[in-house]
């Protein structure tokens, strides 16, 4: 198959080769030619927010940037489904599309390390996601891109994109040491301590520079019993609080100015993320063995990343060429793949934990050129091409459970891979000084699902010096992950995890499906923006029509004996499948009021009309009906500032349609069960306050209190509840930066 696609692949690389060939032809070009590219224009859409370095300094996250990104319009922290599994490992969820549809990028390069974690039966992964690979102190800004503006970035961006922009290399010597601590009032919640350094400067002034950083972050785990309500400290059915973390990061950058028109940048980073186990598992069930692991590392994730970037500015435009290599080793305890303990560590009879490695490697080559020209009206044409190869090696998670007399035999494939390429073209067209239009077209192709066309158009119309109308529509998509699309993926349930159609007390299997189609979404938004003398207000309506969402199937594909035991009637087999449709719909808005040079009030809100699977009626994920974020800044002097924050979450509704026999009341051999609780979470608000002071030009200190009024949320073991996570209580924190 790859041979037949090679000619098309060569055509897709033409813009990339063009940029490389021109890199030596226009050495005398200048860097001061400024124009707005299609990407820059799209980033002015209503569905785009930016967090700058000052925002990060004023609200330093305890662990990772997801805590800060969640304060942007349209953003929540959730699991990938409404199941509540791994409820305290919530990740960034943009516009209710789920974390798997949020693409995380670092300096414009995709990060997909979470794909090394096996996909569980309900669509969750045992991972904290990809928002914690860059230390907070090394971030220059964070771009949050939602809706049609995100579709240009390809697979996985149907919900949106979070682009982490790191600090640049300086032509002067600078350095800093950063120290942070967070101390919860409740001793059952874990403390956090973090220290890091960064250093940048020239090796050869105006020619070669460097940046180097290191970071150590340690967070203790919550008590295993933080959510227990019965008083039984020995219970094996307690939902866990937040796991502990031990993160180590080191990174470096070399920037070589080849000429006034060219720069060559080499990035290399290494990170290690270890957990401190406190009972987290997909089904809230523990064993004697897993209880003995409390406080130990059951998962260690190692990420290595290398990237070489060439940028050029020429008489005809500019170019960018990126070669990237990422390797993630997810070293986790060997997991049970069957029955109630599915996803939990297995006791293999050894003295120490038995670790299994899941290794994901990504090779990526991307090129892009920007060409300004005039054809009746001004244009800035963007052409780009990408090639990416992903390979997963997971003998532990991609193995057939032994079935000597299986009806559905298949050879195990421990090392599935995906090769994909894409070509795209965009044009920033200035029809008039007031009307800008950006049409775009992207074509992606991979060796599993074939080709996909993603057209789109964004526009902005300056109706009045203070009023701007913006809108867009684009088609986005997501390729099935390597677990869902590999036939040797298999999980087993004794009956409680099976689909309702499996009937009374019958065991079942879930298997991979190599014939899955990509998920697709048509994203639309329209709204207005008012801006005058620092006053800012905006309102946007968005709607995503979502098709072919991938879920564990609910229709039996066949029934047969496994050979493990003689179950009357045999075992039912299900597979990952594409469901019909889903809908995401809502409103986003901003309001900024600058009272004076010293006082500034910034607000945003999100209101969700719909976020549901049209086939089942269940929500795609459990998110608030509405969210309001508000912050008030008072900066009386250049050295002193204070920040008061408030976030209000509307009620949260759980799934109400049962997906397995237990929830439907027909499990356990036909005996009735408790089914779904239908427990809703009421609205609540969280206050925070902090103050910062610049002691001198080299020393900055900041201290604050989060959750001032100690509003607590405790996760529940009930099925079908909206109480799937812990809202941490009051804590005091402090941060010090010493620079030189």
C-alpha positions as CSV (number, residue, x, y, z in Angstrom):
1,X,0.0,0.0,0.0
2,X,2.8,2.4,0.8
3,X,4.3,2.0,-2.7
4,X,1.0,3.1,-4.4
5,X,0.8,6.2,-2.2
6,X,4.4,7.3,-2.7
7,X,3.9,9.5,-5.8
8,X,1.2,11.5,-3.9
9,X,3.5,11.8,-1.0
10,X,6.2,13.3,-3.2
11,X,3.7,15.9,-4.4
12,X,2.8,16.8,-0.8
13,X,6.4,17.5,-0.1
14,X,6.9,20.0,-2.9
15,X,6.3,23.0,-0.7
16,X,8.8,21.5,1.9
17,X,11.4,20.9,-0.8
18,X,10.8,24.4,-2.2
19,X,11.6,26.0,1.1
20,X,14.7,23.9,1.6
21,X,16.0,24.8,-1.9
22,X,15.4,28.5,-1.5
23,X,17.2,28.5,1.9
24,X,20.5,29.1,0.1
25,X,19.4,31.3,-2.8
26,X,18.4,34.4,-0.9
27,X,21.1,34.8,1.7
28,X,20.9,38.6,1.7
29,X,17.2,38.8,2.6
30,X,16.2,40.8,5.6
31,X,14.2,39.8,8.6
32,X,12.2,43.0,9.0
33,X,9.6,42.2,6.3
34,X,6.3,42.0,8.2
35,X,3.0,40.6,7.0
36,X,0.2,38.6,8.5
37,X,0.1,35.0,7.5
38,X,-3.0,32.9,7.3
39,X,-2.2,31.2,10.6
40,X,-1.7,34.5,12.3
41,X,-5.0,35.8,10.9
42,X,-6.8,32.7,12.0
43,X,-5.3,33.1,15.5
44,X,-7.3,36.4,15.8
45,X,-10.5,34.4,15.7
46,X,-13.0,34.6,18.6
47,X,-12.2,31.0,19.5
48,X,-8.6,31.8,20.4
49,X,-7.2,32.9,23.8
50,X,-3.7,33.6,24.9
51,X,-2.0,33.3,28.3
52,X,1.1,35.3,28.6
53,X,4.1,35.0,31.0
54,X,2.7,37.6,33.4
55,X,-0.5,35.6,33.7
56,X,1.6,32.5,34.5
57,X,3.6,34.3,37.1
58,X,0.5,35.6,38.9
59,X,-1.2,32.2,38.9
60,X,1.5,29.5,39.0
61,X,0.0,26.0,38.6
62,X,0.5,23.5,41.4
63,X,1.4,20.7,39.0
64,X,0.8,21.5,35.3
65,X,-0.6,24.1,33.0
66,X,-4.0,22.4,32.7
67,X,-5.0,24.2,36.0
68,X,-4.4,27.6,34.2
69,X,-5.7,26.7,30.8
70,X,-9.0,25.6,32.4
71,X,-9.7,29.3,33.2
72,X,-10.0,30.1,29.4
73,X,-13.5,30.2,27.8
74,X,-14.6,26.8,26.4
75,X,-12.1,24.8,28.5
76,X,-12.8,22.3,31.2
77,X,-10.9,19.4,32.8
78,X,-12.5,16.0,32.3
79,X,-12.0,12.4,31.4
80,X,-12.5,11.3,27.9
81,X,-16.0,9.9,28.6
82,X,-18.7,10.3,31.2
83,X,-17.7,7.0,32.9
84,X,-15.9,8.7,35.8
85,X,-12.9,6.2,35.4
86,X,-9.6,7.8,36.5
87,X,-11.7,10.8,37.5
88,X,-8.8,12.6,39.2
89,X,-6.6,12.3,36.1
90,X,-8.7,14.9,34.2
91,X,-7.1,16.5,31.2
92,X,-7.8,19.5,29.1
93,X,-11.2,19.3,27.4
94,X,-12.1,22.0,24.9
95,X,-15.7,22.7,24.0
96,X,-16.9,19.3,25.5
97,X,-15.1,17.2,22.8
98,X,-13.0,15.3,25.3
99,X,-9.2,15.3,25.9
100,X,-8.5,12.9,23.0
101,X,-9.8,15.7,20.7
102,X,-7.5,18.3,22.2
103,X,-4.1,18.5,20.5
104,X,-1.2,19.5,22.8
105,X,1.8,21.2,21.0
106,X,5.1,22.6,22.2
107,X,6.5,25.4,20.0
108,X,4.1,24.2,17.2
109,X,5.2,20.6,17.4
110,X,2.6,17.9,18.3
111,X,3.1,16.0,21.5
112,X,1.3,12.6,21.7
113,X,3.0,10.7,24.6
114,X,-0.3,9.9,26.2
115,X,-0.9,7.5,23.3
116,X,1.5,5.2,24.9
117,X,-1.1,4.4,27.6
118,X,-3.5,1.6,26.8
119,X,-7.1,2.6,26.0
120,X,-9.5,1.0,28.5
121,X,-12.9,-0.4,27.9
122,X,-14.7,2.9,28.6
123,X,-12.3,5.0,26.5
124,X,-10.1,6.2,29.3
125,X,-6.3,6.0,29.7
126,X,-4.2,5.8,32.9
127,X,-2.3,9.0,32.1
128,X,-2.1,12.6,33.2
129,X,-1.9,13.7,29.5
130,X,0.7,15.9,27.7
131,X,0.3,19.2,29.5
132,X,3.1,18.7,32.0
133,X,6.2,18.2,29.9
134,X,7.4,21.8,30.0
135,X,8.3,23.4,33.4
136,X,6.1,26.4,34.2
137,X,9.1,28.7,34.5
138,X,10.1,27.9,30.9
139,X,6.9,29.0,29.3
140,X,6.6,32.3,27.4
141,X,3.0,32.0,26.5
142,X,0.1,29.5,25.9
143,X,-2.2,29.7,22.9
144,X,-5.6,28.1,23.3
145,X,-7.2,27.6,19.9
146,X,-10.8,26.4,19.6
147,X,-13.2,25.4,16.8
148,X,-12.7,26.1,13.1
149,X,-9.3,27.8,13.8
150,X,-7.9,24.5,15.2
151,X,-8.9,22.4,12.2
152,X,-5.8,23.4,10.2
153,X,-3.6,21.4,12.6
154,X,-4.9,18.0,11.4
155,X,-5.8,14.8,13.3
156,X,-6.7,15.2,17.0
157,X,-7.6,18.9,16.9
158,X,-11.4,18.6,16.5
159,X,-11.9,20.1,19.9
160,X,-9.0,22.5,19.9
161,X,-5.3,23.0,20.3
162,X,-3.1,24.1,23.2
163,X,0.2,25.4,22.0
164,X,2.9,25.9,24.7
165,X,5.4,28.5,23.5
166,X,8.7,28.2,25.3
167,X,11.2,31.1,26.1
168,X,13.7,32.1,23.4
169,X,17.5,32.1,23.5
170,X,18.8,35.5,24.6
171,X,21.8,37.3,23.2
172,X,22.7,38.4,26.8
173,X,23.5,36.1,29.8
174,X,20.5,35.6,32.0
175,X,19.7,33.0,34.6
176,X,17.1,32.3,37.3
177,X,16.3,29.9,40.1
178,X,12.6,29.3,40.8
179,X,11.2,27.7,44.0
180,X,7.5,26.9,44.6
181,X,5.5,25.1,47.3
182,X,1.8,24.4,47.9
183,X,0.6,23.3,51.4
184,X,-3.0,22.1,51.7
185,X,-4.9,22.7,55.0
186,X,-6.2,19.2,54.9
187,X,-3.3,16.8,55.8
188,X,-5.0,14.1,53.7
189,X,-4.1,16.1,50.6
190,X,-0.6,16.0,49.2
191,X,1.9,18.8,49.5
192,X,3.9,20.1,46.5
193,X,7.5,21.3,46.3
194,X,9.2,22.4,43.1
195,X,12.5,23.9,42.3
196,X,14.1,24.6,38.9
197,X,16.7,26.7,37.1
198,X,17.2,28.2,33.7
199,X,20.2,29.7,32.0
200,X,20.5,31.4,28.6
201,X,23.1,33.5,26.7
202,X,25.5,33.7,23.8
203,X,28.2,31.2,23.0
204,X,29.3,33.4,20.1
205,X,27.6,36.7,20.3
206,X,25.1,37.4,17.5
207,X,25.9,34.0,16.0
208,X,25.3,31.1,18.5
209,X,23.3,31.0,21.7
210,X,22.0,28.5,24.2
211,X,19.3,27.9,26.7
212,X,19.4,25.2,29.5
213,X,16.9,24.3,32.1
214,X,16.3,21.8,34.9
215,X,13.2,21.1,37.0
216,X,12.2,18.8,39.9
217,X,8.6,18.7,41.1
218,X,7.4,16.5,43.9
219,X,3.7,16.1,45.0
220,X,2.6,13.7,47.7
221,X,-0.4,11.5,47.0
222,X,-3.7,12.1,48.7
223,X,-4.6,9.7,51.4
224,X,-6.1,6.5,49.9
225,X,-9.1,7.0,52.2
226,X,-9.8,10.7,51.4
227,X,-13.1,9.8,49.8
228,X,-14.2,7.1,52.2
229,X,-17.6,7.8,53.8
230,X,-18.5,4.6,55.6
231,X,-15.7,4.7,58.1
232,X,-14.3,1.4,56.8
233,X,-10.6,2.1,56.3
234,X,-10.1,-1.4,55.0
235,X,-12.6,-1.2,52.1
236,X,-11.5,-2.4,48.7
237,X,-14.1,-0.3,46.9
238,X,-12.8,3.2,47.6
239,X,-12.4,5.7,44.8
240,X,-9.0,7.3,45.0
241,X,-8.1,10.9,45.4
242,X,-5.3,12.5,43.4
243,X,-2.1,10.5,42.8
244,X,1.3,11.8,43.8
245,X,3.8,12.9,41.2
246,X,7.6,13.0,40.9
247,X,8.6,14.9,37.8
248,X,12.2,15.5,36.6
249,X,12.9,17.6,33.5
250,X,16.0,18.8,31.7
251,X,16.2,20.5,28.4
252,X,18.5,22.5,26.2
253,X,18.4,24.6,23.0
254,X,21.1,25.8,20.6
255,X,20.2,28.6,18.2
256,X,22.6,29.3,15.3
257,X,22.2,32.4,13.2
258,X,23.5,31.1,9.9
259,X,23.0,34.5,8.2
260,X,20.7,37.5,8.7
261,X,18.1,35.5,6.9
262,X,18.5,32.1,8.4
263,X,18.4,30.5,11.8
264,X,18.9,26.8,12.8
265,X,17.6,25.6,16.2
266,X,18.3,22.3,17.9
267,X,16.0,21.4,20.8
268,X,16.6,18.4,23.1
269,X,14.6,17.5,26.2
270,X,14.3,14.6,28.6
271,X,11.5,14.1,31.2
272,X,10.6,11.5,33.7
273,X,7.2,11.4,35.3
274,X,6.6,8.9,38.1
275,X,3.4,8.4,40.1
276,X,2.8,7.7,43.8
277,X,0.0,5.2,43.8
278,X,-2.9,5.7,46.1
279,X,-5.5,3.3,44.7
280,X,-6.6,4.8,41.4
281,X,-8.1,2.3,39.0
282,X,-10.8,2.1,36.3
283,X,-13.4,0.3,38.4
284,X,-12.7,1.6,42.0
285,X,-11.9,-1.9,43.2
286,X,-8.7,-2.9,45.0
287,X,-7.1,-6.2,45.9
288,X,-4.8,-7.1,48.8
289,X,-1.9,-6.8,46.4
290,X,-2.8,-3.3,45.1
291,X,-3.4,-2.1,48.6
292,X,0.2,-3.1,49.4
293,X,1.4,-0.8,46.7
294,X,0.2,2.5,48.2
295,X,2.9,5.1,48.0
296,X,5.0,3.2,45.4
297,X,5.6,4.0,41.8
298,X,3.4,1.9,39.6
299,X,3.9,4.0,36.5
300,X,7.1,5.7,35.2
301,X,6.9,7.6,31.9
302,X,10.1,8.7,30.2
303,X,10.0,11.1,27.3
304,X,12.9,12.0,25.0
305,X,12.3,14.7,22.3
306,X,14.7,16.1,19.7
307,X,13.8,18.7,17.0
308,X,15.8,20.5,14.4
309,X,14.2,23.7,13.0
310,X,15.4,25.8,10.1
311,X,13.7,29.2,9.6
312,X,14.4,31.6,6.7
313,X,13.2,35.1,5.7
314,X,13.6,35.8,2.0
315,X,12.7,38.4,-0.7
316,X,9.7,36.3,-1.7
317,X,8.5,35.3,1.8
318,X,9.6,33.0,4.6
319,X,10.1,29.3,5.2
320,X,10.2,26.8,8.1
321,X,11.4,23.3,8.1
322,X,11.2,20.9,11.1
323,X,12.5,17.4,11.7
324,X,11.3,15.9,15.0
325,X,11.9,12.6,16.9
326,X,10.0,11.7,20.1
327,X,10.3,8.5,22.1
328,X,8.0,7.8,25.1
329,X,8.6,4.7,27.3
330,X,5.6,4.1,29.5
331,X,7.0,1.7,32.1
332,X,4.0,0.5,34.2
333,X,3.1,-2.4,36.4
334,X,1.9,-5.3,34.4
335,X,-1.9,-4.9,34.2
336,X,-4.7,-7.4,34.4
337,X,-6.8,-7.3,31.2
338,X,-9.8,-9.3,32.4
339,X,-12.6,-9.2,34.9
340,X,-13.1,-6.8,37.8
341,X,-9.4,-6.0,38.3
342,X,-9.0,-4.9,34.7
343,X,-6.5,-2.2,34.6
344,X,-5.0,-2.9,38.0
345,X,-1.5,-4.1,38.8
346,X,-1.2,-7.9,38.7
347,X,0.5,-9.9,41.5
348,X,2.9,-12.1,39.5
349,X,4.4,-13.6,42.6
350,X,7.6,-11.6,42.5
351,X,9.0,-9.7,45.4
352,X,9.0,-6.4,43.6
353,X,6.6,-4.8,41.1
354,X,6.8,-6.4,37.6
355,X,7.0,-3.6,35.1
356,X,6.0,-3.8,31.4
357,X,7.1,-1.2,28.9
358,X,4.9,0.4,26.2
359,X,7.2,2.3,23.8
360,X,5.8,4.9,21.4
361,X,8.1,6.5,18.8
362,X,7.2,9.4,16.5
363,X,9.2,10.6,13.5
364,X,7.9,13.8,11.9
365,X,9.1,16.0,9.0
366,X,7.2,19.2,8.3
367,X,7.8,22.2,6.0
368,X,5.9,25.4,5.4
369,X,6.3,28.5,3.2
370,X,4.5,31.9,3.3
371,X,4.4,33.9,0.1
372,X,2.9,37.5,0.1
373,X,1.7,38.8,-3.3
374,X,-0.9,41.0,-4.9
375,X,-3.5,39.6,-7.3
376,X,-6.2,42.2,-7.5
377,X,-6.1,42.3,-3.7
378,X,-3.3,41.5,-1.2
379,X,-2.7,37.8,-0.4
380,X,-0.4,35.9,1.9
381,X,-0.3,32.3,0.6
382,X,0.7,29.4,2.9
383,X,1.7,26.0,1.6
384,X,2.8,23.2,3.8
385,X,3.4,19.5,4.0
386,X,3.9,16.9,6.8
387,X,5.0,13.3,7.1
388,X,4.7,11.3,10.3
389,X,5.4,7.7,11.4
390,X,4.1,6.4,14.7
391,X,5.1,3.0,16.1
392,X,3.8,1.4,19.2
393,X,5.5,-1.5,20.9
394,X,3.3,-2.9,23.7
395,X,3.5,-6.7,24.3
396,X,1.6,-6.3,27.6
397,X,-1.3,-4.3,26.4
398,X,-1.7,-5.7,22.9
399,X,-1.9,-9.4,23.6
400,X,-4.6,-11.9,23.1
401,X,-5.9,-13.4,26.3
402,X,-5.2,-17.2,25.9
403,X,-8.1,-18.8,24.1
404,X,-7.2,-22.4,23.0
405,X,-10.6,-23.0,21.3
406,X,-11.3,-19.4,20.3
407,X,-13.9,-18.8,17.6
408,X,-12.0,-15.5,16.7
409,X,-8.3,-16.5,16.5
410,X,-5.8,-13.9,15.5
411,X,-2.0,-13.5,15.7
412,X,-0.9,-11.0,18.3
413,X,0.5,-7.7,16.8
414,X,2.5,-6.1,19.5
415,X,4.0,-3.4,17.3
416,X,1.3,-1.6,15.2
417,X,2.3,1.5,13.3
418,X,0.7,4.4,11.5
419,X,2.3,6.2,8.5
420,X,0.6,9.4,7.5
421,X,1.2,12.4,5.3
422,X,-0.6,15.7,4.6
423,X,-0.5,18.7,2.4
424,X,-2.3,21.9,3.0
425,X,-2.8,25.4,1.5
426,X,-4.2,28.6,3.1
427,X,-4.6,32.1,1.8
428,X,-5.0,35.2,3.9
429,X,-7.0,37.5,1.5
430,X,-7.5,41.2,2.3
431,X,-10.7,41.8,0.2
432,X,-10.8,45.3,1.7
433,X,-9.1,47.0,4.6
434,X,-12.1,45.9,6.7
435,X,-12.8,42.4,5.3
436,X,-10.3,39.5,5.7
437,X,-11.0,36.0,4.4
438,X,-8.9,32.9,5.0
439,X,-9.9,29.9,2.9
440,X,-8.0,26.7,3.6
441,X,-7.8,23.1,2.4
442,X,-6.0,20.2,4.0
443,X,-5.6,16.7,2.7
444,X,-4.4,13.9,5.0
445,X,-3.7,10.3,4.2
446,X,-2.6,7.3,6.3
447,X,-2.1,3.6,5.7
448,X,-5.1,2.5,7.9
449,X,-8.0,4.7,7.0
450,X,-7.0,6.2,3.7
451,X,-7.6,9.9,2.7
452,X,-9.4,12.7,4.4
453,X,-10.2,16.2,3.0
454,X,-10.6,19.1,5.5
455,X,-11.8,22.3,3.9
456,X,-12.5,25.5,5.9
457,X,-12.9,29.2,5.8
458,X,-12.5,31.9,8.5
459,X,-13.4,35.6,8.1
460,X,-13.3,38.9,10.0
461,X,-15.2,42.0,9.1
462,X,-14.5,45.4,10.7
463,X,-18.0,46.8,10.7
464,X,-17.0,49.9,12.7
465,X,-13.7,51.0,14.3
466,X,-14.9,49.4,17.5
467,X,-17.0,46.5,16.2
468,X,-15.7,43.4,14.6
469,X,-17.7,40.4,13.2
470,X,-15.9,37.1,13.1
471,X,-16.8,33.6,12.1
472,X,-15.7,30.3,10.5
473,X,-16.5,26.8,9.5
474,X,-14.1,23.9,9.0
475,X,-14.1,20.1,8.9
476,X,-11.9,18.4,11.5
477,X,-11.0,14.8,12.1
478,X,-9.2,12.2,14.2
479,X,-7.6,9.0,13.2
480,X,-8.4,5.9,15.4
481,X,-5.6,5.3,17.9
482,X,-3.3,2.3,17.7
483,X,-5.0,0.4,20.4
484,X,-8.5,0.7,19.0
485,X,-7.4,-0.1,15.4
486,X,-5.2,-3.1,16.2
487,X,-7.0,-6.5,16.0
488,X,-4.9,-8.0,18.8
489,X,-6.3,-5.6,21.4
490,X,-8.5,-7.5,23.7
491,X,-10.2,-7.1,27.1
492,X,-12.4,-9.6,29.0
493,X,-15.3,-9.0,31.4
494,X,-17.1,-11.5,33.5
495,X,-20.4,-9.7,32.7
496,X,-20.5,-6.5,34.6
497,X,-18.5,-4.5,32.0
498,X,-20.3,-5.9,29.0
499,X,-22.9,-4.0,26.9
500,X,-26.5,-4.2,27.9
501,X,-27.2,-6.4,24.9
502,X,-25.0,-9.1,26.4
503,X,-27.8,-10.1,28.7
504,X,-27.9,-11.8,32.0
505,X,-24.6,-12.9,33.6
506,X,-22.8,-13.7,30.3
507,X,-19.1,-12.9,30.0
508,X,-17.8,-11.0,27.0
509,X,-14.7,-9.8,25.1
510,X,-13.9,-6.4,23.5
511,X,-11.5,-6.6,20.6
512,X,-9.8,-4.2,18.3
513,X,-11.1,-3.2,14.9
514,X,-8.8,-2.5,12.0
515,X,-11.7,-1.3,9.8
516,X,-12.6,1.7,12.0
517,X,-13.3,5.0,10.2
518,X,-11.9,8.4,11.4
519,X,-14.0,10.5,13.7
520,X,-15.1,13.7,11.9
521,X,-16.6,17.0,13.1
522,X,-17.9,20.1,11.2
523,X,-17.0,23.0,13.5
524,X,-18.8,26.3,13.2
525,X,-18.6,29.6,15.1
526,X,-19.8,33.1,14.6
527,X,-19.8,36.2,16.9
528,X,-18.7,39.7,17.5
529,X,-16.1,41.7,19.4
530,X,-16.2,45.2,20.8
531,X,-12.9,47.0,21.6
532,X,-12.3,50.6,22.7
533,X,-9.7,52.2,25.0
534,X,-8.9,48.9,26.8
535,X,-12.6,47.9,27.1
536,X,-13.2,44.5,25.5
537,X,-16.4,42.4,25.1
538,X,-17.1,39.5,22.8
539,X,-19.7,36.8,22.3
540,X,-19.5,33.7,20.1
541,X,-21.9,30.9,19.3
542,X,-20.2,27.5,18.4
543,X,-21.6,24.2,17.2
544,X,-19.7,21.0,16.4
545,X,-21.6,18.2,14.5
546,X,-19.6,15.1,15.4
547,X,-19.8,11.9,13.4
548,X,-18.3,8.4,13.7
549,X,-17.2,8.8,17.4
550,X,-15.3,5.7,18.4
551,X,-16.6,3.7,21.4
552,X,-16.7,0.2,22.7
553,X,-19.5,-1.5,20.6
554,X,-22.9,-2.3,22.1
555,X,-23.9,-4.8,19.4
556,X,-22.8,-8.4,19.6
557,X,-20.7,-9.4,16.6
558,X,-20.8,-13.1,17.4
559,X,-21.0,-15.5,20.4
560,X,-18.7,-18.4,20.9
561,X,-16.7,-20.4,23.5
562,X,-13.3,-19.1,24.6
563,X,-11.9,-22.4,25.8
564,X,-11.2,-21.0,29.2
565,X,-14.5,-22.3,30.7
566,X,-17.7,-23.8,29.5
567,X,-20.1,-20.9,29.9
568,X,-23.6,-21.8,28.8
569,X,-24.4,-20.1,25.6
570,X,-20.8,-19.0,25.1
571,X,-19.2,-15.6,25.4
572,X,-20.3,-12.5,23.5
573,X,-17.8,-10.6,21.4
574,X,-17.9,-6.8,20.9
575,X,-15.4,-4.6,19.0
576,X,-14.5,-0.9,18.9
577,X,-16.9,0.7,16.5
578,X,-18.0,4.0,15.1
579,X,-21.2,5.3,16.6
580,X,-23.6,7.6,14.7
581,X,-23.5,11.2,15.7
582,X,-22.9,13.6,18.6
583,X,-23.5,17.3,19.1
584,X,-21.6,20.0,20.9
585,X,-23.1,23.5,21.1
586,X,-22.8,26.5,23.2
587,X,-21.8,30.2,23.8
588,X,-18.5,31.8,24.9
589,X,-17.9,35.3,25.9
590,X,-15.3,37.8,27.3
591,X,-15.6,41.0,29.2
592,X,-12.7,43.2,30.2
593,X,-13.1,46.4,32.2
594,X,-10.0,48.6,32.9
595,X,-11.1,50.8,35.8
596,X,-7.7,52.6,35.8
597,X,-4.0,52.0,35.2
598,X,-3.9,50.2,38.6
599,X,-7.2,48.2,38.4
600,X,-8.3,45.7,35.7
601,X,-11.3,43.3,35.8
602,X,-11.2,40.4,33.3
603,X,-14.1,37.9,32.9
604,X,-15.1,35.1,30.6
605,X,-17.9,32.6,30.5
606,X,-19.0,29.4,28.7
607,X,-22.5,28.1,28.4
608,X,-23.2,24.7,27.0
609,X,-26.4,24.0,25.2
610,X,-25.5,20.4,24.3
611,X,-22.7,17.9,24.6
612,X,-24.2,14.5,24.0
613,X,-24.0,11.3,22.1
614,X,-27.1,11.2,19.9
615,X,-27.1,7.4,19.9
616,X,-27.1,6.8,23.6
617,X,-28.2,10.2,24.9
618,X,-25.3,10.3,27.4
619,X,-23.0,13.3,27.6
620,X,-19.7,13.0,25.9
621,X,-18.0,14.0,29.1
622,X,-19.2,15.4,32.4
623,X,-18.8,19.2,32.2
624,X,-20.6,22.1,33.9
625,X,-23.6,23.6,32.3
626,X,-21.9,26.9,32.5
627,X,-18.6,28.3,33.8
628,X,-17.7,31.8,34.8
629,X,-14.0,32.9,35.3
630,X,-13.3,36.3,36.8
631,X,-10.1,38.0,38.0
632,X,-9.4,41.4,39.5
633,X,-5.9,42.8,39.3
634,X,-4.7,45.7,41.4
635,X,-1.2,46.9,40.7
636,X,-0.6,50.1,42.8
637,X,3.1,50.3,42.0
638,X,5.5,48.7,39.5
639,X,6.8,46.5,42.3
640,X,3.5,45.4,43.9
641,X,0.4,43.7,42.6
642,X,-2.5,41.7,43.9
643,X,-4.9,39.3,42.2
644,X,-8.3,38.1,43.3
645,X,-9.8,35.2,41.3
646,X,-13.2,33.5,41.2
647,X,-14.5,30.6,39.2
648,X,-18.1,29.5,39.3
649,X,-19.2,26.1,37.9
650,X,-22.8,25.4,37.0
651,X,-24.5,22.1,37.8
652,X,-23.0,18.9,36.3
653,X,-25.2,16.1,35.1
654,X,-24.0,12.4,34.8
655,X,-24.9,9.9,32.2
656,X,-28.3,8.4,32.7
657,X,-28.5,5.7,30.0
658,X,-27.0,2.3,31.2
659,X,-24.2,0.8,29.1
660,X,-23.8,-2.6,30.9
661,X,-26.1,-5.2,32.5
662,X,-25.3,-4.1,36.1
663,X,-26.4,-0.5,35.4
664,X,-29.5,-1.8,33.7
665,X,-30.4,-3.9,36.7
666,X,-30.0,-7.3,34.9
667,X,-26.5,-8.4,35.9
668,X,-25.3,-11.0,38.3
669,X,-27.3,-13.9,36.8
670,X,-30.5,-11.8,36.4
671,X,-30.6,-10.4,39.9
672,X,-31.5,-6.7,40.2
673,X,-28.7,-4.2,41.0
674,X,-28.5,-0.6,42.1
675,X,-28.1,0.6,38.5
676,X,-27.2,4.3,37.9
677,X,-27.5,6.7,40.7
678,X,-28.3,9.8,38.5
679,X,-26.6,11.9,41.2
680,X,-26.1,15.5,39.9
681,X,-23.5,17.9,41.2
682,X,-24.8,21.3,42.2
683,X,-23.1,24.6,41.2
684,X,-20.2,25.9,43.3
685,X,-17.6,28.6,43.3
686,X,-13.9,28.8,44.1
687,X,-12.1,31.9,45.3
688,X,-8.4,32.6,45.3
689,X,-6.1,35.5,46.2
690,X,-2.4,36.2,45.7
691,X,0.1,39.1,46.0
692,X,3.5,39.6,44.4
693,X,6.4,41.9,45.3
694,X,9.6,42.7,43.4
695,X,12.1,43.1,46.2
696,X,14.7,44.3,43.7
697,X,15.5,43.7,40.1
698,X,16.8,40.2,40.9
699,X,14.3,38.9,43.5
700,X,10.5,38.4,43.1
701,X,8.3,36.8,45.6
702,X,4.6,35.8,45.5
703,X,2.3,34.1,47.9
704,X,-1.4,33.3,47.9
705,X,-4.3,31.1,49.1
706,X,-6.4,28.9,46.8
707,X,-10.0,27.9,47.6
708,X,-10.3,30.5,50.3
709,X,-13.6,29.3,51.6
710,X,-12.6,25.6,51.5
711,X,-15.3,24.3,49.1
712,X,-14.8,20.6,48.8
713,X,-15.9,18.0,46.3
714,X,-15.4,14.3,47.1
715,X,-15.4,11.6,44.4
716,X,-18.0,8.9,44.8
717,X,-18.1,5.1,44.1
718,X,-21.6,5.2,42.9
719,X,-22.3,4.4,39.2
720,X,-23.7,7.2,37.1
721,X,-22.7,10.0,39.4
722,X,-21.4,13.5,38.5
723,X,-19.1,13.3,41.5
724,X,-16.2,11.8,39.6
725,X,-13.3,14.0,40.9
726,X,-11.9,15.7,43.9
727,X,-12.0,19.5,44.3
728,X,-9.1,20.2,46.5
729,X,-9.6,22.3,49.6
730,X,-7.9,25.4,51.0
731,X,-4.2,25.7,50.5
732,X,-1.5,28.3,50.9
733,X,1.3,28.6,48.4
734,X,4.5,30.6,47.8
735,X,6.8,31.2,44.9
736,X,10.3,32.8,44.8
737,X,12.3,33.7,41.7
738,X,15.9,34.8,42.0
739,X,17.4,36.0,38.7
740,X,20.7,37.3,37.5
